[in-house]
Amino acid sequence: MTDRATRHTEGLSREEGLGWLPLACRMAHNAWDFDSWYVLSAKLVDLARETGDLSVLPSALLLLLSNRVLAGELAFTDALVAEAMTIGDVTGSRFNAQYGALVLEPWRGREAATREVIEAITRDTVLEGEGKVATATQWANAVLYNGLGRYEEAYVAAERGCKHPKELGLSTWSMIELVEAAARSGRPARAAAAAQLLDEMAQASGTDWALGISASVRAQVSKGPAADALYREAIERLSRTEVRMALARTRLLYGEWLRRENRRADAREQLRIAYEMLSQMGAEAFAERARRELQATGETIRKRSVEVHITLTAQESQIARLAGDGLTNPEIGAQLFISPHTVEWHLRKIFVKLGIVSRKQIRSTLLEGTVATA
C-alpha cells in the first residue's frame, strides 16, 4: 500500500488532503500497514503546517508521532509533542497534545510522568468521550507496567484497555499488552484467547507487522520447539518493517524465554541486542528488564549513564526538528509564532549543545537517541 499511498498523495489539493487524509491514516493504522500510515500522516502534517490549519495540525501530529514512537524514534517525537503543546497554548486547548505525551511517556518507563499525563487527560473526558479516554489511559498503564515488570498491574490495565473494541487502535494495542501481562502473571488461558483474536486480525491484514505481532504473541502462549519457531518467525517478519519497538520487545521476550529454558548462551545473544536497541531508543524500563535478564544469565552489564543525554528545551526541540526537516528560519518562525531572528538565536544555542556546525546534521543527531527535552 505504501507506493499507492505515495502516488495517491501526489497532486492532492490542500483541501482534499485535509479532508480525507485523517481517515486514511487511521485506516492504514487499523489495517496494520505501517509504512502507509507513516507516509499519509507525514503528508497530513505537512499540509496542516502549510495551511496553518490549527484545527487539524494537533491530531495530525498525534497520528505521526504515534507511528514514530513504534519506530523507536522517541527523541524525535519529543519535538512533535512540544509542537502540539505550543499549538495548545495558542488555541487554548492542549487535549491532543496531552494525548501525544500519553503515547510517548509510558515507553520511557517513567511512572510519575505517565501518571501526570493520565490525570491531565482524565480531568476532561467530555471532549473525547469516556471510551476513548479509558482505552488510551489504560493502554498507557499497561505499557508502563509491562516495562517495569509489574505484570499484575499491567494485566488489570490491559483488560480495561480492551473493553472498548470499537476504539480499534489502542484497544488492539491493549490486547497485545494483555497477552504479555496475562502470560507472565499466571493466566495462560486468557493470554491464549487474546493471542487467538490478534492472530485472526493479523491473518486478515497479512502485513509483516501484523503477522510478526501474531507470531510474537502466539510464541508467548506456546512451549518448546513451537515457541522457539514462533519467536524466530516474529523476529524475521518484524525485521522487515520499521516497527523497531516491537522487534526489540520480541527479542527481549525471546531472550527471557530462552533463559527460562536454560539456554543461556542463546539468551545472551537476544538480550544483548534487545538491550542495545531499547537503550538507544530511550525505552528505559524495557532496557532495564533486558539488563536484569542478562545479569541473570551470568553476564555483567552496566546501566547506560543518563548523563550522556543532551537536553534541549521544548522550544529548542521544536526548532531543531523543523530545521532538520529543511524549513527556513522564516518558515519555522511562522509555525511557532516567533521572529526569524529569534529562530536564528535558538539555532546557535542548539548547534552548541549538539556539537554540530550544520543544519544538515540536526536530524541524524536527533535520531541517535541521545537528545532529551527538558
Secondary structure, DSSP 8 states (H G I E B T S, - for coil): -HHHHHHHHTT--HHHHHHHHHHHHHHHHHTT-HHHHHHHHHHHHHHHHHHT-TTTHHHHHHHHHHHHHHTT-HHHHHHHHHHHHHHHHHHT--HHHHHHHHHHHHHHT-HHHHHHHHHHHHT--TTT-HHHHHHHHHHHHHHHHHHHT-HHHHHHHHHHHTS-GGG-HHHHHHHHHHHHHHHHTT-HHHHHHHHHHHHHHHHHH--HHHHHHHHHHHHHT--HHHHHHHHHHHHHHHTTSS-HHHHHHHHHHHHHHHHHTT-HHHHHHHHHHHHHHHHHHT-HHHHHHHHHHHHHTT-------GGG-EEE-HHHHHHHHHHHTT--HHHHHHHHTS-HHHHHHHHHHHHHHHT-S-GGGHHHHHHTT-EEE-
